[in-house]
């Protein structure tokens, strides 16, 4: 048996005792890190998630169930009941709202999908107590009847006018095709949207530009036709200057 001096024994024993707290500390740190990671990745106890959305210009933070639709959140949790629920299966359009500029059926759109999105409902159209021009046009043209589908019609029309300030009648009908009206007042809705576009300065500028371009094309065509007629007259022996000085091309003599 190998003899161990007292000094060596104390030195080795002391090193072991000193190392024990370090190992214990490392073990505790690893356990704490694992617990923290588990708490971070684990879902909340109530099974809900937090989302942030901007609704009618206001930042909102909500805890939602994954199964909740956007219509449920707007109506039941934000008290924005202007968004109606009709068929509740994405067919009637009464629940239409605007999400990031696009008209969507909120009854078929999960609230979780709206994370970070900008949402506009019918309550967001009026500003400082003044109706949006589209709302006023709906009133002026007797568009609302029972009124149940009106908010959806408004939001579909608003999404269209934001993208296309001067739509054609066909474009308006296409944009409103997904909104059903049991009162069958479709013509008045179309008239109201077209009237709003006509009163819109952006639409007026677009119409003026289009008219100017059309007139320019027409004038160019007329000048080309006049030049061709004058050339034809010259080839037949008639003086082209006579036709031009008379104010327009002529097909014969005086």
Secondary structure, DSSP 4 states (H G I P E B T S, - for coil): -----HHHHHHHHHHHHHHHHHHHHHHHHHHHHHHHHHHHHSPPTT--EEEEEEETTEEEEEEE-TT-BHHHIIIIIS--TTS--SSSSSSS-TTEEEETTEEEEGGGSBGGGGTT-EEE-GGGS-BTTB--HHHHHHHHTT--SS-TTHHHHHHHHHHHHHH-TT--HHHHHHHTTT---TT--HHHHHHHHHHHHHH-HHHHHHHHHHHHHHHHHHHHHHHHHHHHHHHHHHHTT--HHHHHHTTS--SS--
